[in-house]
Amino acid sequence: MIKIEDKVDVFKALSDKNRLLILDMLSCGELCACNIMDGLNLTQPTISHHMKILQQCDLVKGRKEGKWVFYSINMEKVEQLQEFIKQITLSKENCICKDVNNNCN
């Protein structure tokens, strides 16, 4: 059974333009917070806010090196999310709509 509740935070995190842009930037590889800040022309507190949300839902990993934090995409989480989307969008035997469709006849 799919646990939809577990995915809600991820989709909330993805519902922000800046967080999507951050993920797009990170698709090129690990980046320092300062690179993300410069690339998106955002302030340090704004970047920290977005990175906190992306890390809380496990889409992004942070690695501290001295005073700098380097971020990368958690590809394992992305793969799980891709699989989840496939599961909820593909036809299947145990679909929740089976009961709904039977009630319309």
Secondary structure by P-SEA (a helix, b strand, c coil): ccccccaaaaaaaaccaaaaaaaaaaccccccaaaaaaaacccaaaaaaaaaaaaaaccbbbbbcccbbbbbbaaaaaaaaaaaaaaaccccccccaaaaaaaac
